[in-house]
């Protein structure tokens, strides 16, 4: 059984402390404004081309996907799970909810 398609920011924060990796699926302009520390930027449209890299990463650790409000990241996580990468989840509410609930130093936009 794979991971849930979506996890709360609190669950994501716990997983991050346990070694999970943030894969930010927003655009570079958004990433420049606001990001979760340690995140790797792979914009949503680049996900298919990065599939081998993401497969290798998911073999080693859970992948957590945020975007702005969790619309794109939910789509990306569903696509990845359909490709057989089950060790990934979208972060509910995206970086906006992360900023409100986990780390207020992450700028909201």
Secondary structure, DSSP 8 states (H G I E B T S, - for coil): ----SEE-HHHHHHHHHTT-EEEE-S-HHHHHH---TT-EE--GGGTGGGHHHHHHHHHHS-EEE--SSSSHHHHHHHHHHHTT--SEEEETTHHHHHHHHT-TTS---
